[in-house]
Amino acid sequence: LQAQGEFPSSNVAVAHTRSLWAAMDPAALQQLEGYCHALYNPTSQADMKQAHAALLPLVQNPQCMPQLQFVLAHTSNPHALIFSATGLSKLITSHWTSVSDQQKEEMRNFLFDYLAKNGPDLYRSAPMGVSPVVRLLCRVIKLAWLEGPQYQNITDRVSVFLQHSSIHWVLGLEI
């Protein structure tokens, strides 16, 4: 059992994140981060169009969800974080019925764990990256809400945020 007020760790989500290493190598992650930077901070219209053309397939194909999850888990680039969270939200919304129950639970647990561990640093270094991750978590929660009580224990998960640092408290309120 977890001690009162400790963030629960999800071994399933951690194992799932580790298995995604095969989904994208560090060079591909770095390239994707460059495209995201070019998309959100273009130096020219041509750079933005090239970045858009390279990134668009990732947010149109549900088979790319693992790559977007990998980016979310491993990037420190705020533009790549925003892109991956927004892309996952779009894909999950469009293809919710084809996402397995296990994937839904893993995604929800991963996002809670991610915000608990990385949220404070993210607020300090790239505050614009927090809202897309929180919106993704809320989208997963909303879509899964009627699928069973296992998806409805949100107050228990959020109350843990409210028992930690002031930044965790703000994250809990945002969720």
Salt bridges, closest charged atoms under 4 A:
ASP101 OD1 - LYS104 NZ 3.92
GLU105 OE2 - ARG108 NH2 3.22
GLU106 OE1 - HIS16 ND1 3.08
ASP113 OD1 - ARG157 NH2 3.57
ASP121 OD1 - ARG124 NH1 2.99
GLU147 OE1 - LYS104 NZ 2.95
